[in-house]
Amino acid sequence: MDVQSSRVKAVKSSPSMAVSVLAKQMLAKGEPVINLALGEPDYNVPAHVIEAAYQAMLAGNNHYTAPNGLEVLRQAIVDKFARENDLAYGLDEICVGNGAKQLLFNAFLATLEEGDEVITPAPYWVSYTDMAMLNGGVPVVIPCGAEQGFKVTPEQLEAAITPRTRWVMLNSPNNPSGAIFTREEFAALGKVLERHPNVLVISDEIYEHIVLGYQPFVSFVTACPQLRERTLLINGVSKAYAMTGYRLGYAAGPKDLIVAMNKTQSQTTTCPSSISQLAAVAALNGPQGFVRDANREYQARGALVVDGLAQIPGLKLQMPQGAFYAFPEVSAFIGKRTPDGQVISNDTELSAYLLREGKVATVPGSAFGVEPYVRLSFATSRQELEQALGQLREAFAALA
C-alpha cells in the first residue's frame, strides 16, 4: 500500500543528517570514521546554561507554555536584538520554536499557497527547498557560483521575481559556503525588493556569531530597515551556544506573520520545551565569553582546514568568512577512477568514496544546489581535523 503523499514523495531526507547517520553506523561497527558531515559544535553547553535548565526543572517549570513561548524568553530575545543588532522589536513580534528549522517550516506553512514561488539562491542550506515543497511552494533556485562569492546579485534577484513570488530566502553567514553579505550588498538587494511590495524576505542568521575573517556580520533588517515589516529574521541558540539538542530557535517579524506562525505551532508541537526556553534565557542574558572563545577557536580551526585542503592538488577553495564549513570545488576529481576501478561521476559519488575509503564523512555539493563541491564541517577538535586532513590527502591521491 502506498501511504506517502505526493508532497512527501517529492522531497528527500536531509542529506547531511543521512551521511551523519551512516558515519555513526560505521563507527558503531568499529570503523575509524571522522564525521565532518554535520554542522554541530563539539563543545558542551556553557555551565551556567546547564545550571539554569537544572534549576528550572527543580522549580517545577515542567509544563506547557504558550505557543509563542515564555514572556521572559521573548524579552531576552527583544533585548538581544536591541543590544547586538540595534533593532527594536516588541514582544508580540517575537516567536520561539523547536529549533530554527521549525520556524522556517511554520513560516512556509502559514503563508504559502499552492504554486507560490520561493526564490532560493544556491548554494543553500539543504532543507530550504524541500520545506518549501512540503508546503506547496515552488523553489526558484538561482545559481551563485564562486566567481560571485556565492552571493546572489541584484540583477539575478530582479530577473527571478514573478507575480507568483512569495518569499526570498537569504542566509548570512551562509551554510555551506561561509559567505557573508556586506551592508552594501544587502542594501542593493533591498532596493530591488522595494519595487516588489508583495514579496516577503526570510533572513536566516543562525551563524551570526561565527565570523572567521575580516567581514563583519550585519542583519538584513539593520541594512534594510525599510523592509522590516515584510522580513522574518531567523536565529537560535544551537550554533552560538552549542545547544543543538535543546531545539530552541527564535524569530522576529511583523506581528501578523508572527500570529500566523504561532497558530500553526499551536496545532503541531504546541510549544517548545519549557526547560529549553529557560536555558535559552540564561544563554542570551548571561555572560557571552563562551561565544567569543568559541569563535576564536573556529577561526583557528578554519585556518587549519583551509591550509590543509590547499595542500591537496586539484581542490579549489575560497576562504569562508563565517559559519564553520569549508566548501571546496572538486571538478578535478570528477571522471577519475578509484583504486577498485570505479569512475567518480559526480560529487555524490566522490563523497561516498571519501567516506568508504578515506573514512571521512562529508556532504556533496549537490545537496546544497551546486556541484561539484563537498562540504566539510570544522566544528570538531583540531586533532580530529588534522587526522581527517591526512586521510583525505591519501584518499584523493589514490584517485587516478
Secondary structure, 3 states (H helix, E strand, C coil): CCCCCHHHHCCCCCHHHHHHHHHHHHHHCCCCCEECCCCCCCCCCCHHHHHHHHHHHHCCCCCCCCCCCCHHHHHHHHHHHHHHHCCCCCHHHEEEECCHHHHHHHHHHHHCCCCCEEEEEECCCCCHHHHHHHCCCEEEEEECCHHHCCCCCHHHHHHHCCCCEEEEEEECCCCCCCCCCCHHHHHHHHHHHHCCCCCEEEEECCCCCCECCCCCCCCHHHHCHHHHHHEEEEEECCCCCCCHHHCCEEEECCHHHHHHHHHHHHCCCCCCCHHHHHHHHHHHHCCCHHHHHHHHHHHHHHHHHHHHHHCCCCCECCCCCECCEECCECHHHCCCECCCCCECCCHHHHHHHHHHCCCEECEEHHHHCCCCEEEEECCCCHHHHHHHHHHHHHHHHCCC
